[in-house]
């Protein structure tokens, strides 16, 4: 019998351990529980290193105060076979849409039955996407609206020159004018001109609005010079 390796990620210890125990009672399921995002990453890396990759990750939407969806997005790249499912306290079409955009394969109520959860776990491994029926219309509306905004944002970003895009990425990274000047070896005056041009071309009146538009268009922050890709700052601990 092929076994399903499941990682439960939830910082509520009693819930995580109870859910893990219930799932582990199934003859074809192996379960590990982690109490934080960094602990989950360590579990995933350890499993990969031992040749026993996880198949499904069940993650609390409100992990660490709301980092569950961010964790889904963070594990998406480099783990194409991992299926993430978000466990939520309540139905929320907007957050469910964000979860799907981040790479989740399902959004499930925390108080659903064990049979329902097992059906979702097995379903996502067949490349099925699972949402509560009551959320379908709202999620589709959210995804359609997000696509519309993204298309317009992408068009505006494409109107920028290569140098202006570099400046925009620095803005997304939270750098001020002086820091941008040092990063790009430009004078503060030149950076100010580029920033004004970026705001004008994007049709916004503040750096905050420009950053929000850039993120909708998929523009990431400028990388820290010398930073190692994939560095992880570890916080919290593993439950098991």
Buried (B, 14 or more C-beta within 10 A) or exposed (E): EEEBBBBBBBBBEEBBBBBBEBBBEBEEBBBBBBBBBBBBBBBBEEBBEEEEEBBBBBBBBBBBEEBBBBBBBBBBEEBEEBBBBBBBEEBBBEBBBBBBBBBBBBBBBBEBEEEBBBBBBBBBBEEEBBBBEEBEEBBEEBBEEBEEEBEBBBEBBEEBEEBBBBBBBBBBBEBEBEBBBEBBEBEBEBBBBBBEBBBEBBEBEEBEEBBBBBBBBEBEBBEEEEEEEEEEEEEBEBBB
